Amino acid sequence: MEKAFVYGVSVENENFTDRIKETKRLKLNFTNGLNTILISPRRMGKTSLVKKVIDTLDNPEIKVVYMDAYDCRSEYDFYNKFAASVIKQTSSKVDQWLENAKEFLVRVSPKISFSPDPTMDYSVSFGITPETHSPEEILSLPELIGAKKNMHIVVCIDEFQQIGEFPDSLDVQKRLRSVWQHQRYASYCLFGSKKHLMTKLFQNKRMPFYQFGEMMYLDKISTEDWVSYIQYRFKSRNKEISEDWCLEICRITDNYSSYVQQLAWNVLAETDKSVGEEEFKAAKEAMLAQCDALFVQQIQGLTTYQMNLLRAICNGVNNEFMSKKVMDTYNLGTKSNFARIKNALIEKELIEERKDGLYLSDPIFKIWFNSNYND
């Protein structure tokens, strides 16, 4: 069944909106073997874009491997998932991946786990350790398989910023870069949900992945495109929403893709025939309630000074934090401690630093915070 609006997961088919330019460019990079780094705030649809491009590729000489590194906590967690993803997704049948595992990964005891649900896929594990395989052996898999099968392999790694959390992370990054940069039959698309960590990995001249590939910045989908999309989806459910209410959805969510879909769904769910003030208010309150547990978790453990800085930003203070007026009005502590307070909130992805100052990273968090903690 086609859903009216989708949020919290990657979207596809009719739920995928616009991104025509980005889709064309990313597909061009995939087909020409160019490394790509996708950077944007979370909830902008990076995963959806990558999967959209994967679905549109029809060249039999190009094989795409998709891997989510979210649950990788160490270097060899990453290598095990990397090897399993590459072996499995470059094989069309179970017996073929077993053959590939034996040919390209010696000294492994592959294990396969089938789900009791016949509609679900199977999982593969190899039990790779430092004693059985070197990092170079694992990281060379796409290149070896591509050369043997005369195909180009595009490895897409979601939540790539996780490698920045590994023990000895800098050494791990150096190993990955040193192997991947020389490969001819493999290219990489690296992206993740934590913008400041991805920026640190790829834009710092001192980091191993600096200038590893083309940087693509995923911007917001235009209000015009969202309005037509929302009205079309309402019409498909025999309901009506005016342009003004669509514009209000975009304003409240600041055009963040996932939030637009979430609020639009809540409005649809509250509406019998046509959207009015009562339906919209109920939908907005429902959305804040849905996000409440997450936001409470995000502010747990914040210091008084960190909470005060959030209040200042919520009230429209974006710069000149070191001035006596701002420091005194919002009780931000001492000037010498301000950098630590700011950096802590950036690390928690609660605020972000732009050219013209500090801003909250999440538009819905701002509304929620103002309602609960900004008297």
MIPA-638152 format. One record per residue (C-alpha): residue in one letter; residue number from 1; x, z, y. Coordinates in Angstrom, 1 decimal, always signed. Example, Ala and Ser with C-alpha at 12.3 -4.5 7.8 and 13.67 -1.06 7.14 Angstrom:
BEGIN
type: A&seq: 1&px: +12.3&pz: +7.8&py: -4.5
type: S&seq: 2&px: +13.7&pz: +7.1&py: -1.1
***
This chain:
BEGIN
type: M&seq: 1&px: +0.0&pz: +0.0&py: +0.0
type: E&seq: 2&px: +1.4&pz: -1.0&py: +3.4
type: K&seq: 3&px: +1.7&pz: +2.1&py: +5.7
type: A&seq: 4&px: +0.6&pz: +1.9&py: +9.3
type: F&seq: 5&px: +3.6&pz: +3.8&py: +10.6
type: V&seq: 6&px: +6.7&pz: +5.1&py: +8.8
type: Y&seq: 7&px: +9.2&pz: +7.8&py: +9.9
type: G&seq: 8&px: +11.8&pz: +10.1&py: +8.4
type: V&seq: 9&px: +12.9&pz: +7.3&py: +6.0
type: S&seq: 10&px: +14.2&pz: +3.8&py: +6.4
type: V&seq: 11&px: +11.5&pz: +1.2&py: +7.2
type: E&seq: 12&px: +11.1&pz: -2.3&py: +5.9
type: N&seq: 13&px: +8.8&pz: -5.3&py: +5.9
type: E&seq: 14&px: +6.1&pz: -5.1&py: +8.6
type: N&seq: 15&px: +7.2&pz: -1.6&py: +9.6
type: F&seq: 16&px: +10.5&pz: -2.9&py: +10.7
type: T&seq: 17&px: +10.2&pz: -3.7&py: +14.5
type: D&seq: 18&px: +12.2&pz: -6.1&py: +16.6
type: R&seq: 19&px: +16.0&pz: -5.8&py: +16.2
type: I&seq: 20&px: +16.2&pz: -9.7&py: +16.1
type: K&seq: 21&px: +19.5&pz: -9.8&py: +17.9
type: E&seq: 22&px: +21.1&pz: -7.0&py: +16.0
type: T&seq: 23&px: +19.9&pz: -8.4&py: +12.6
type: K&seq: 24&px: +21.4&pz: -11.8&py: +13.4
type: R&seq: 25&px: +24.7&pz: -10.4&py: +14.4
type: L&seq: 26&px: +25.1&pz: -8.0&py: +11.5
type: K&seq: 27&px: +24.2&pz: -10.7&py: +9.0
type: L&seq: 28&px: +26.8&pz: -12.9&py: +10.6
type: N&seq: 29&px: +29.4&pz: -10.2&py: +10.2
type: F&seq: 30&px: +28.4&pz: -9.7&py: +6.6
type: T&seq: 31&px: +28.6&pz: -13.4&py: +5.7
type: N&seq: 32&px: +32.0&pz: -13.8&py: +7.5
type: G&seq: 33&px: +33.6&pz: -10.7&py: +6.0
type: L&seq: 34&px: +34.0&pz: -8.7&py: +9.3
type: N&seq: 35&px: +34.1&pz: -5.0&py: +9.2
type: T&seq: 36&px: +31.4&pz: -3.4&py: +11.3
type: I&seq: 37&px: +30.8&pz: +0.1&py: +12.7
type: L&seq: 38&px: +27.3&pz: +1.0&py: +13.8
type: I&seq: 39&px: +27.0&pz: +3.8&py: +16.4
type: S&seq: 40&px: +23.9&pz: +5.1&py: +18.0
type: P&seq: 41&px: +21.9&pz: +8.4&py: +18.4
type: R&seq: 42&px: +20.1&pz: +9.5&py: +15.3
type: R&seq: 43&px: +16.5&pz: +8.3&py: +14.8
type: M&seq: 44&px: +17.3&pz: +4.8&py: +16.1
type: G&seq: 45&px: +17.0&pz: +3.0&py: +12.8
type: K&seq: 46&px: +20.6&pz: +2.2&py: +11.7
type: T&seq: 47&px: +19.8&pz: +2.6&py: +8.0
type: S&seq: 48&px: +16.7&pz: +0.4&py: +8.4
type: L&seq: 49&px: +18.7&pz: -2.3&py: +10.1
type: V&seq: 50&px: +21.4&pz: -2.4&py: +7.4
type: K&seq: 51&px: +18.8&pz: -2.6&py: +4.6
type: K&seq: 52&px: +16.9&pz: -5.3&py: +6.5
type: V&seq: 53&px: +20.1&pz: -7.4&py: +6.6
type: I&seq: 54&px: +20.8&pz: -6.7&py: +3.0
type: D&seq: 55&px: +17.3&pz: -8.0&py: +2.1
type: T&seq: 56&px: +17.8&pz: -11.2&py: +4.1
type: L&seq: 57&px: +21.1&pz: -12.2&py: +2.5
type: D&seq: 58&px: +20.5&pz: -15.1&py: +0.1
type: N&seq: 59&px: +24.1&pz: -16.2&py: -0.6
type: P&seq: 60&px: +25.0&pz: -15.7&py: -4.3
type: E&seq: 61&px: +28.7&pz: -15.4&py: -3.4
type: I&seq: 62&px: +28.1&pz: -12.3&py: -1.3
type: K&seq: 63&px: +27.2&pz: -9.0&py: -3.0
type: V&seq: 64&px: +26.3&pz: -5.9&py: -1.0
type: V&seq: 65&px: +27.0&pz: -2.3&py: -2.1
type: Y&seq: 66&px: +25.1&pz: +0.5&py: -0.4
type: M&seq: 67&px: +26.3&pz: +4.1&py: -0.6
type: D&seq: 68&px: +25.1&pz: +7.3&py: +1.1
type: A&seq: 69&px: +27.9&pz: +9.8&py: +1.6
type: Y&seq: 70&px: +25.6&pz: +12.5&py: +2.9
type: D&seq: 71&px: +26.2&pz: +14.8&py: -0.1
type: C&seq: 72&px: +29.9&pz: +14.2&py: -0.4
type: R&seq: 73&px: +31.8&pz: +17.4&py: +0.4
type: S&seq: 74&px: +35.3&pz: +16.5&py: -0.7
type: E&seq: 75&px: +37.6&pz: +13.6&py: -1.1
type: Y&seq: 76&px: +36.9&pz: +13.2&py: -4.8
type: D&seq: 77&px: +33.2&pz: +13.6&py: -4.3
type: F&seq: 78&px: +33.5&pz: +10.5&py: -2.2
type: Y&seq: 79&px: +35.6&pz: +8.6&py: -4.7
type: N&seq: 80&px: +33.2&pz: +9.4&py: -7.6
type: K&seq: 81&px: +30.2&pz: +8.1&py: -5.6
type: F&seq: 82&px: +32.2&pz: +5.2&py: -4.2
type: A&seq: 83&px: +33.2&pz: +4.1&py: -7.7
type: A&seq: 84&px: +29.7&pz: +4.5&py: -9.2
type: S&seq: 85&px: +28.1&pz: +2.6&py: -6.4
type: V&seq: 86&px: +30.5&pz: -0.3&py: -6.5
type: I&seq: 87&px: +30.5&pz: -0.6&py: -10.3
type: K&seq: 88&px: +26.8&pz: -0.3&py: -10.6
type: Q&seq: 89&px: +25.7&pz: -2.5&py: -7.7
type: T&seq: 90&px: +28.1&pz: -5.4&py: -8.6
type: S&seq: 91&px: +26.6&pz: -5.5&py: -12.1
type: S&seq: 92&px: +23.2&pz: -6.9&py: -13.0
type: K&seq: 93&px: +22.7&pz: -5.1&py: -16.3
type: V&seq: 94&px: +23.7&pz: -1.8&py: -17.8
type: D&seq: 95&px: +26.0&pz: -3.3&py: -20.4
type: Q&seq: 96&px: +27.7&pz: -5.3&py: -17.7
type: W&seq: 97&px: +28.6&pz: -2.3&py: -15.6
type: L&seq: 98&px: +29.9&pz: -0.6&py: -18.7
type: E&seq: 99&px: +32.2&pz: -3.6&py: -19.3
type: N&seq: 100&px: +33.2&pz: -3.5&py: -15.6
type: A&seq: 101&px: +34.0&pz: +0.2&py: -15.8
type: K&seq: 102&px: +36.2&pz: -0.4&py: -18.8
type: E&seq: 103&px: +38.0&pz: -3.3&py: -17.1
type: F&seq: 104&px: +38.5&pz: -2.0&py: -13.6
type: L&seq: 105&px: +38.5&pz: +1.8&py: -14.2
type: V&seq: 106&px: +40.7&pz: +2.8&py: -17.2
type: R&seq: 107&px: +40.7&pz: +6.4&py: -18.4
type: V&seq: 108&px: +37.0&pz: +7.1&py: -17.6
type: S&seq: 109&px: +34.2&pz: +8.4&py: -19.7
type: P&seq: 110&px: +31.1&pz: +6.9&py: -18.0
type: K&seq: 111&px: +27.9&pz: +8.7&py: -18.2
type: I&seq: 112&px: +24.5&pz: +7.2&py: -17.6
type: S&seq: 113&px: +21.3&pz: +9.2&py: -16.8
type: F&seq: 114&px: +17.9&pz: +7.7&py: -17.0
type: S&seq: 115&px: +14.9&pz: +9.1&py: -15.1
type: P&seq: 116&px: +11.8&pz: +10.0&py: -17.2
type: D&seq: 117&px: +9.8&pz: +8.0&py: -14.7
type: P&seq: 118&px: +10.0&pz: +4.3&py: -15.9
type: T&seq: 119&px: +9.8&pz: +3.1&py: -12.3
type: M&seq: 120&px: +12.9&pz: +5.0&py: -11.3
type: D&seq: 121&px: +16.5&pz: +3.7&py: -11.5
type: Y&seq: 122&px: +19.4&pz: +5.2&py: -13.5
type: S&seq: 123&px: +22.4&pz: +7.0&py: -12.2
type: V&seq: 124&px: +26.1&pz: +6.5&py: -13.2
type: S&seq: 125&px: +29.0&pz: +9.0&py: -13.1
type: F&seq: 126&px: +32.6&pz: +8.7&py: -14.2
type: G&seq: 127&px: +34.1&pz: +12.2&py: -13.8
type: I&seq: 128&px: +37.0&pz: +10.9&py: -11.7
type: T&seq: 129&px: +39.6&pz: +13.6&py: -10.8
type: P&seq: 130&px: +43.1&pz: +13.6&py: -9.2
type: E&seq: 131&px: +44.5&pz: +13.8&py: -12.7
type: T&seq: 132&px: +42.7&pz: +10.7&py: -13.9
type: H&seq: 133&px: +42.9&pz: +8.3&py: -10.9
type: S&seq: 134&px: +44.7&pz: +7.9&py: -7.6
type: P&seq: 135&px: +42.7&pz: +7.3&py: -4.4
type: E&seq: 136&px: +44.2&pz: +3.8&py: -4.3
type: E&seq: 137&px: +42.8&pz: +2.8&py: -7.7
type: I&seq: 138&px: +39.3&pz: +3.8&py: -6.6
type: L&seq: 139&px: +39.5&pz: +2.3&py: -3.1
type: S&seq: 140&px: +40.7&pz: -1.0&py: -4.5
type: L&seq: 141&px: +37.7&pz: -1.5&py: -6.7
type: P&seq: 142&px: +35.7&pz: -3.8&py: -4.4
type: E&seq: 143&px: +38.8&pz: -6.0&py: -3.8
type: L&seq: 144&px: +39.6&pz: -6.2&py: -7.6
type: I&seq: 145&px: +36.0&pz: -7.0&py: -8.6
type: G&seq: 146&px: +35.5&pz: -9.5&py: -5.7
type: A&seq: 147&px: +38.7&pz: -11.4&py: -6.7
type: K&seq: 148&px: +37.9&pz: -11.4&py: -10.4
type: K&seq: 149&px: +34.3&pz: -12.7&py: -9.8
type: N&seq: 150&px: +35.2&pz: -14.9&py: -6.9
type: M&seq: 151&px: +32.6&pz: -13.2&py: -4.6
type: H&seq: 152&px: +32.8&pz: -11.3&py: -1.3
type: I&seq: 153&px: +31.7&pz: -7.7&py: -1.5
type: V&seq: 154&px: +30.2&pz: -5.9&py: +1.6
type: V&seq: 155&px: +30.4&pz: -2.1&py: +1.2
type: C&seq: 156&px: +27.8&pz: -0.3&py: +3.4
type: I&seq: 157&px: +28.5&pz: +3.4&py: +3.7
type: D&seq: 158&px: +25.8&pz: +5.6&py: +5.3
type: E&seq: 159&px: +26.6&pz: +9.0&py: +6.8
type: F&seq: 160&px: +30.3&pz: +8.0&py: +6.9
type: Q&seq: 161&px: +31.0&pz: +10.8&py: +9.4
type: Q&seq: 162&px: +31.1&pz: +13.2&py: +6.4
type: I&seq: 163&px: +34.7&pz: +12.3&py: +5.7
type: G&seq: 164&px: +35.5&pz: +14.0&py: +9.0
type: E&seq: 165&px: +34.4&pz: +17.3&py: +7.3
type: F&seq: 166&px: +36.6&pz: +17.0&py: +4.3
type: P&seq: 167&px: +39.6&pz: +19.3&py: +3.7
type: D&seq: 168&px: +42.7&pz: +17.3&py: +4.9
type: S&seq: 169&px: +40.3&pz: +14.8&py: +6.5
type: L&seq: 170&px: +43.0&pz: +13.1&py: +8.5
type: D&seq: 171&px: +45.0&pz: +12.3&py: +5.4
type: V&seq: 172&px: +41.8&pz: +11.0&py: +3.7
type: Q&seq: 173&px: +41.1&pz: +8.7&py: +6.6
type: K&seq: 174&px: +44.7&pz: +7.4&py: +6.5
type: R&seq: 175&px: +44.3&pz: +6.6&py: +2.8
type: L&seq: 176&px: +41.1&pz: +4.8&py: +3.2
type: R&seq: 177&px: +42.3&pz: +2.7&py: +6.2
type: S&seq: 178&px: +45.6&pz: +1.8&py: +4.5
type: V&seq: 179&px: +43.9&pz: +0.4&py: +1.5
type: W&seq: 180&px: +40.8&pz: -1.2&py: +3.1
type: Q&seq: 181&px: +42.6&pz: -3.0&py: +5.9
type: H&seq: 182&px: +44.4&pz: -5.3&py: +3.6
type: Q&seq: 183&px: +41.5&pz: -6.4&py: +1.5
type: R&seq: 184&px: +40.4&pz: -10.1&py: +1.5
type: Y&seq: 185&px: +37.4&pz: -10.0&py: -0.9
type: A&seq: 186&px: +35.8&pz: -6.9&py: +0.6
type: S&seq: 187&px: +34.5&pz: -5.8&py: +4.0
type: Y&seq: 188&px: +32.9&pz: -2.7&py: +5.2
type: C&seq: 189&px: +29.9&pz: -1.6&py: +7.3
type: L&seq: 190&px: +30.3&pz: +2.1&py: +8.3
type: F&seq: 191&px: +27.5&pz: +4.1&py: +10.0
type: G&seq: 192&px: +26.1&pz: +7.6&py: +10.3
type: S&seq: 193&px: +23.6&pz: +9.8&py: +12.0
type: K&seq: 194&px: +26.0&pz: +12.0&py: +14.0
type: K&seq: 195&px: +27.0&pz: +9.9&py: +17.0
type: H&seq: 196&px: +29.7&pz: +12.2&py: +18.4
type: L&seq: 197&px: +31.5&pz: +12.4&py: +15.1
type: M&seq: 198&px: +31.3&pz: +8.7&py: +14.5
type: T&seq: 199&px: +32.6&pz: +8.1&py: +18.1
type: K&seq: 200&px: +35.5&pz: +10.5&py: +17.4
type: L&seq: 201&px: +36.4&pz: +8.7&py: +14.2
type: F&seq: 202&px: +36.4&pz: +5.2&py: +15.6
type: Q&seq: 203&px: +37.0&pz: +5.4&py: +19.3
type: N&seq: 204&px: +39.9&pz: +7.8&py: +19.5
type: K&seq: 205&px: +43.2&pz: +5.8&py: +19.6
type: R&seq: 206&px: +44.9&pz: +8.6&py: +17.6
type: M&seq: 207&px: +42.5&pz: +8.3&py: +14.7
type: P&seq: 208&px: +43.2&pz: +6.1&py: +11.6
type: F&seq: 209&px: +40.0&pz: +4.1&py: +11.9
type: Y&seq: 210&px: +40.5&pz: +3.1&py: +15.5
type: Q&seq: 211&px: +39.8&pz: -0.7&py: +15.9
type: F&seq: 212&px: +39.0&pz: -1.0&py: +12.2
type: G&seq: 213&px: +36.1&pz: -3.4&py: +12.9
type: E&seq: 214&px: +33.5&pz: -4.6&py: +15.4
type: M&seq: 215&px: +31.7&pz: -1.8&py: +17.2
type: M&seq: 216&px: +27.9&pz: -2.3&py: +17.4
type: Y&seq: 217&px: +25.9&pz: +0.0&py: +19.6
type: L&seq: 218&px: +22.3&pz: +0.2&py: +18.5
type: D&seq: 219&px: +20.2&pz: +0.6&py: +21.7
type: K&seq: 220&px: +16.5&pz: +1.5&py: +22.0
type: I&seq: 221&px: +13.8&pz: -1.0&py: +21.1
type: S&seq: 222&px: +12.1&pz: -2.2&py: +24.3
type: T&seq: 223&px: +8.8&pz: -0.6&py: +25.5
type: E&seq: 224&px: +7.3&pz: -4.1&py: +25.5
type: D&seq: 225&px: +8.0&pz: -4.6&py: +21.8
type: W&seq: 226&px: +6.8&pz: -1.1&py: +20.9
type: V&seq: 227&px: +3.5&pz: -1.6&py: +22.8
type: S&seq: 228&px: +2.7&pz: -4.9&py: +20.9
type: Y&seq: 229&px: +3.8&pz: -3.3&py: +17.6
type: I&seq: 230&px: +1.7&pz: -0.2&py: +18.0
type: Q&seq: 231&px: -1.4&pz: -2.1&py: +19.1
type: Y&seq: 232&px: -1.1&pz: -4.5&py: +16.2
type: R&seq: 233&px: -0.8&pz: -1.6&py: +13.7
type: F&seq: 234&px: -3.9&pz: +0.1&py: +15.1
type: K&seq: 235&px: -5.8&pz: -3.1&py: +15.0
type: S&seq: 236&px: -4.8&pz: -3.5&py: +11.3
type: R&seq: 237&px: -6.7&pz: -0.2&py: +10.7
type: N&seq: 238&px: -9.7&pz: -1.3&py: +12.7
type: K&seq: 239&px: -8.8&pz: +1.1&py: +15.6
type: E&seq: 240&px: -8.0&pz: +0.6&py: +19.2
type: I&seq: 241&px: -5.3&pz: +2.0&py: +21.5
type: S&seq: 242&px: -4.9&pz: +0.9&py: +25.1
type: E&seq: 243&px: -1.6&pz: -0.2&py: +26.6
type: D&seq: 244&px: -1.5&pz: +2.9&py: +28.7
type: W&seq: 245&px: -1.5&pz: +5.2&py: +25.6
type: C&seq: 246&px: +1.2&pz: +3.1&py: +24.0
type: L&seq: 247&px: +3.3&pz: +3.4&py: +27.1
type: E&seq: 248&px: +2.7&pz: +7.2&py: +27.0
type: I&seq: 249&px: +4.0&pz: +7.3&py: +23.4
type: C&seq: 250&px: +7.1&pz: +5.4&py: +24.5
type: R&seq: 251&px: +7.6&pz: +7.8&py: +27.5
type: I&seq: 252&px: +7.3&pz: +11.0&py: +25.4
type: T&seq: 253&px: +9.6&pz: +9.7&py: +22.6
type: D&seq: 254&px: +12.0&pz: +8.0&py: +25.0
type: N&seq: 255&px: +11.7&pz: +4.9&py: +22.7
type: Y&seq: 256&px: +13.5&pz: +6.7&py: +19.8
type: S&seq: 257&px: +12.4&pz: +4.6&py: +16.8
type: S&seq: 258&px: +11.5&pz: +7.3&py: +14.3
type: Y&seq: 259&px: +9.7&pz: +9.4&py: +16.9
type: V&seq: 260&px: +7.7&pz: +6.4&py: +18.2
type: Q&seq: 261&px: +6.5&pz: +5.8&py: +14.6
type: Q&seq: 262&px: +5.8&pz: +9.6&py: +14.1
type: L&seq: 263&px: +3.8&pz: +10.1&py: +17.2
type: A&seq: 264&px: +1.9&pz: +6.8&py: +16.8
type: W&seq: 265&px: +1.0&pz: +7.9&py: +13.3
type: N&seq: 266&px: -0.3&pz: +11.2&py: +14.5
type: V&seq: 267&px: -2.4&pz: +9.5&py: +17.2
type: L&seq: 268&px: -3.8&pz: +7.1&py: +14.6
type: A&seq: 269&px: -4.6&pz: +10.0&py: +12.3
type: E&seq: 270&px: -6.5&pz: +11.8&py: +15.1
type: T&seq: 271&px: -8.5&pz: +8.7&py: +16.1
type: D&seq: 272&px: -11.8&pz: +7.5&py: +14.6
type: K&seq: 273&px: -12.3&pz: +4.4&py: +16.7
type: S&seq: 274&px: -10.5&pz: +4.5&py: +20.1
type: V&seq: 275&px: -7.8&pz: +6.7&py: +21.4
type: G&seq: 276&px: -8.7&pz: +9.1&py: +24.2
type: E&seq: 277&px: -7.2&pz: +12.1&py: +25.9
type: E&seq: 278&px: -8.4&pz: +14.6&py: +23.3
type: E&seq: 279&px: -7.0&pz: +12.5&py: +20.4
type: F&seq: 280&px: -3.7&pz: +12.1&py: +22.1
type: K&seq: 281&px: -3.3&pz: +15.7&py: +23.0
type: A&seq: 282&px: -4.0&pz: +16.8&py: +19.4
type: A&seq: 283&px: -1.5&pz: +14.2&py: +18.1
type: K&seq: 284&px: +1.2&pz: +15.5&py: +20.4
type: E&seq: 285&px: +0.6&pz: +19.1&py: +19.4
type: A&seq: 286&px: +0.7&pz: +18.1&py: +15.7
type: M&seq: 287&px: +4.1&pz: +16.4&py: +16.2
type: L&seq: 288&px: +5.6&pz: +19.5&py: +17.9
type: A&seq: 289&px: +4.3&pz: +21.6&py: +15.0
type: Q&seq: 290&px: +5.8&pz: +19.2&py: +12.5
type: C&seq: 291&px: +9.2&pz: +19.5&py: +14.2
type: D&seq: 292&px: +9.0&pz: +23.3&py: +14.8
type: A&seq: 293&px: +10.9&pz: +24.5&py: +11.7
type: L&seq: 294&px: +13.7&pz: +22.1&py: +12.3
type: F&seq: 295&px: +14.2&pz: +23.0&py: +15.9
type: V&seq: 296&px: +14.0&pz: +26.7&py: +15.2
type: Q&seq: 297&px: +16.8&pz: +26.2&py: +12.7
type: Q&seq: 298&px: +18.9&pz: +24.3&py: +15.2
type: I&seq: 299&px: +18.9&pz: +27.0&py: +17.8
type: Q&seq: 300&px: +19.4&pz: +29.9&py: +15.4
type: G&seq: 301&px: +22.7&pz: +31.6&py: +16.2
type: L&seq: 302&px: +23.1&pz: +30.2&py: +19.7
type: T&seq: 303&px: +24.5&pz: +32.5&py: +22.3
type: T&seq: 304&px: +22.8&pz: +33.5&py: +25.5
type: Y&seq: 305&px: +25.1&pz: +31.2&py: +27.5
type: Q&seq: 306&px: +24.4&pz: +28.3&py: +25.2
type: M&seq: 307&px: +20.6&pz: +28.8&py: +25.5
type: N&seq: 308&px: +21.0&pz: +29.0&py: +29.3
type: L&seq: 309&px: +22.9&pz: +25.7&py: +29.4
type: L&seq: 310&px: +20.0&pz: +24.1&py: +27.5
type: R&seq: 311&px: +17.6&pz: +25.6&py: +30.0
type: A&seq: 312&px: +19.6&pz: +24.1&py: +32.9
type: I&seq: 313&px: +19.7&pz: +20.7&py: +31.3
type: C&seq: 314&px: +15.9&pz: +20.8&py: +30.6
type: N&seq: 315&px: +15.4&pz: +21.6&py: +34.3
type: G&seq: 316&px: +17.2&pz: +18.4&py: +35.3
type: V&seq: 317&px: +20.7&pz: +19.8&py: +35.9
type: N&seq: 318&px: +23.0&pz: +17.2&py: +34.4
type: N&seq: 319&px: +26.3&pz: +17.8&py: +36.3
type: E&seq: 320&px: +28.0&pz: +20.1&py: +38.8
type: F&seq: 321&px: +27.7&pz: +23.0&py: +36.3
type: M&seq: 322&px: +30.9&pz: +24.6&py: +37.7
type: S&seq: 323&px: +29.3&pz: +25.1&py: +41.1
type: K&seq: 324&px: +28.5&pz: +28.6&py: +42.1
type: K&seq: 325&px: +24.9&pz: +27.8&py: +42.6
type: V&seq: 326&px: +24.4&pz: +26.5&py: +39.1
type: M&seq: 327&px: +26.6&pz: +29.1&py: +37.4
type: D&seq: 328&px: +24.6&pz: +31.9&py: +39.1
type: T&seq: 329&px: +21.1&pz: +30.4&py: +38.8
type: Y&seq: 330&px: +21.5&pz: +29.9&py: +35.0
type: N&seq: 331&px: +23.9&pz: +32.6&py: +34.1
type: L&seq: 332&px: +26.4&pz: +30.3&py: +32.4
type: G&seq: 333&px: +29.2&pz: +32.9&py: +32.3
type: T&seq: 334&px: +32.7&pz: +32.1&py: +33.6
type: K&seq: 335&px: +34.1&pz: +28.7&py: +34.5
type: S&seq: 336&px: +36.9&pz: +29.2&py: +31.9
type: N&seq: 337&px: +34.3&pz: +29.5&py: +29.1
type: F&seq: 338&px: +32.1&pz: +26.6&py: +30.1
type: A&seq: 339&px: +34.0&pz: +24.0&py: +28.1
type: R&seq: 340&px: +33.6&pz: +26.0&py: +25.0
type: I&seq: 341&px: +29.9&pz: +26.5&py: +25.5
type: K&seq: 342&px: +29.4&pz: +22.7&py: +26.2
type: N&seq: 343&px: +31.5&pz: +21.6&py: +23.2
type: A&seq: 344&px: +29.6&pz: +23.9&py: +20.8
type: L&seq: 345&px: +26.3&pz: +22.3&py: +21.8
type: I&seq: 346&px: +27.8&pz: +18.8&py: +21.5
type: E&seq: 347&px: +29.0&pz: +19.7&py: +18.0
type: K&seq: 348&px: +25.5&pz: +20.9&py: +17.0
type: E&seq: 349&px: +24.2&pz: +17.5&py: +18.3
type: L&seq: 350&px: +21.9&pz: +19.4&py: +20.7
type: I&seq: 351&px: +23.4&pz: +17.8&py: +23.8
type: E&seq: 352&px: +25.4&pz: +14.7&py: +24.5
type: E&seq: 353&px: +27.9&pz: +13.8&py: +27.3
type: R&seq: 354&px: +27.2&pz: +10.6&py: +29.2
type: K&seq: 355&px: +29.0&pz: +9.0&py: +32.1
type: D&seq: 356&px: +26.7&pz: +10.7&py: +34.6
type: G&seq: 357&px: +26.5&pz: +14.2&py: +33.0
type: L&seq: 358&px: +25.1&pz: +16.2&py: +30.1
type: Y&seq: 359&px: +21.7&pz: +15.4&py: +28.5
type: L&seq: 360&px: +19.7&pz: +16.7&py: +25.6
type: S&seq: 361&px: +20.2&pz: +14.5&py: +22.5
type: D&seq: 362&px: +16.6&pz: +14.7&py: +21.3
type: P&seq: 363&px: +13.5&pz: +14.0&py: +23.6
type: I&seq: 364&px: +11.1&pz: +15.9&py: +21.4
type: F&seq: 365&px: +13.4&pz: +18.9&py: +21.2
type: K&seq: 366&px: +13.3&pz: +18.9&py: +25.0
type: I&seq: 367&px: +9.5&pz: +19.1&py: +25.1
type: W&seq: 368&px: +9.5&pz: +21.8&py: +22.4
type: F&seq: 369&px: +12.3&pz: +23.8&py: +24.1
type: N&seq: 370&px: +10.5&pz: +23.7&py: +27.4
type: S&seq: 371&px: +7.3&pz: +24.9&py: +25.8
type: N&seq: 372&px: +8.9&pz: +27.8&py: +23.9
type: Y&seq: 373&px: +12.1&pz: +28.9&py: +25.7
type: N&seq: 374&px: +12.0&pz: +27.7&py: +29.3
type: D&seq: 375&px: +9.6&pz: +29.9&py: +31.2
***
